[in-house]
Amino acid sequence: MGVDIAGWIECRQSFVLEGEDTPWQAAIDLQLLFPGRSYDAFACLFGIQNYANFRPVAAERGLPPDASPQVREEYQRWGEAFGTSWISWAEIKAIDWEEPAEQPDARIHWYEQAEDGSLVYKGKAAWDRDFAEAVGHSLIEGVFGARTWPEGQEWKIKGKIYRSERLRRKDVLSSWKAAFQVMEALASNYGDDGVRMIVWFYW
């Protein structure tokens, strides 16, 4: 069972609507903008499922006390949510997307060699039977998130090439593309500090 993300993008009005106690208003459901699941994207901003070893930008801040009524109501319905946090568009704009993770990825990246000699990226995993046997680990617990390997270390095993690699923040940008585009557009009306993303995670 994997981890997924939920939440909202909010905008801050210059006034408080009648009958409400906060100027923040729910703008769009994040689940409309974040397709699928990307642990590296979760890790980069919020430190969730952080196998990539990023320094999280906005981890575990909780639900803002001035969250909009709609967001508060929806959040209460989740019950089992965890990792709740938020981040403003101003903070996102200030991120150095070239910044590398603090350590190499805890997952091993693997490639196959094409006929022309070039390497074709096939994926990354916390555990692979051939790799585990080659490095002396027979159980998932022996590899899964338990250690990292020196960056650039490489193994050639049964026709596959395994590498220890370090991600950069820019490697997750495509996952956030739609959400960031919406936040940027809203910021043109509400200001960079007047747009924020509120998130929580669930199994």
N, C-alpha and C positions, 0 to 999 in steps of 0.2 A: 504494500500500500504506500503510495507516494504522497508528497506534500503539494498542495495547491495554494493559490493566492486569491484573496478577495479584498474588496475595499472600494473606495470612491475617490474621485478628484473633486475638491471643493474650491469655491471662490469666496472671497471676502468682500461683502458689500461695504459701502461707506456709511451705512446706517443699519439699524436693527429693525427687522420687520415687526409689525404689530403682533403681539402675542408670542413672540419668540425672545430668547435670551442671548442670542449670539448673532453676529453679523455674517457668520459663515453659512454658505448655502451649498447643498449637494449639487454637483454639476453633471457627472456621468459615472456610471457604474464601471469600475476598473475591469470587470470580467468581460465587458464588451470590447476592451482594448488590448487585453493581454491574452493572446492565443496560446493554448497548451500550457506547458510547464517548463520552466528553465531554472534549475537549481543555481546555475552560475549567476543569473540575473538576480535571483533572490539573495544570493550571498553578497554580491557586489554592493547593493544598497543597504540590505537589512540583516546580513549575517546569518540567514537561514539556510540550512543544508550546505554549509560552507566548506565543501570538499576542495574548492579552488584556493582556499586560504587567503581570501581578500580581507583587507581592513574595511569593515563595514562603515558606511557613511552615516547611517541613521538607524542603529540597532536598538530595539527594545525601548522605545520612547513612550510606549503606551498610547492609549486613545487620548487625543487632546481634550482637555476639560471643556473647551469651547466648540467642540465638534457640532455640526448642524444636527437638528432634531432627527432628520431622516437617517443620517449615518449612525447616530446613537441608537436609534430604534433597530436598525438592521443588525448592528454589531451585537446587541443583546440577544438577538434571535439565534446567533451562532453557538453560543454556550461553550463549545470545546475549542474555540479559537486560541491561538498562541502567537507569540512573536509580534504582537501588535505594535505598530510604529507609524511614523509619518515623516514626510520630507517636503520642503517647499521647492518651488521651481527655482528660486534664487540659489538654493543649495545645489540643486542638480546642475544649473548652469556653471557653477564654480568647480565642478569635479574635473580633475585632471584625468582624462580618459586614457592617457598613455601610462598611467601609474600601474606598475606590475603588482601582482599579488605578493603578500609578505613571504610566502614560501612556495615551492613548486606544488603543483596539483597533487592531491592525495590519490587521484586516479591515474592510471597509466594510459597514455595515448598510444594507439597502435595504427600501423600503416601496412599496406601491401605495395610491393614493387611492381610497377607497370613494365611492359615490354621494352619501353624506351629508357628504362632505368630510373625514371622519376618515381617519387613516393606518392601514393594515393592515401589520403587520410580516411580511416574507416570508423573511428570513434574513440571513446575512452570509457574505462570502466574501473570500478574499485576492485574487481576481482575477475580474473581470467584463469581458467584451469591450466593452460599451457604455461602461462607466465608464473603462476603460483608454484607449479612443480619445478620450474627451472631455477627459481630463487629460493627454493627450500621451504615453501609454505604449502601445506596441504589443506588448510581450512580457511574459510572466508574470514574468520576472525584474525587470521594472521596477516591479512593485507588490508582489509576494509577500513580505511581511515586511520589505521594504527600507526602509519609512518609515512614519510615522504622519502624520495630518493634524490640524490644530487641532481640538480638541473642539468639537462643535456645527456644524462646517462642513457645508454641505448643497449638493447638486447636484440639479437636475431634468433628467433625461435620458430622452428617448423615453418619457415617461409614468411613469417610475420616479423615486422620490426616494431619493437616496443620502445617508447621514449618517456622519460620524465620531463615534463614541460611546465612552464610557468605562464599563467594567463595574464592578460592586461585587461583593464576595465573596458577598453573599447571592444573586446571580444564579446561583450554582452549587449552592445547597443541595439542590435537588430531586434532583440526581444522586447525592448522598451519603445521602439520606434513610434507606434501609434499613440501610446500614452504620452510620450514626450511632445509629439506634435500637437496634441490637444492642449496640453498644459501651456505650451508656448503661445498658442493662439489665444487662449484665455488670458494669459499674462499681458497681452497687448491692451486689454481693457481693464484688468484688475491689478496690474503690477506684478513684478516677480515675487514679492513677498505675499501677494494676495491670492496665490494659487498654490495648493498643496495636495499631495497624495497621501491618503490614509490607507494603511494596509493591515490585514491580519492573515494568518495562515491556518490551514486545517488539513487533517489526514483524510 
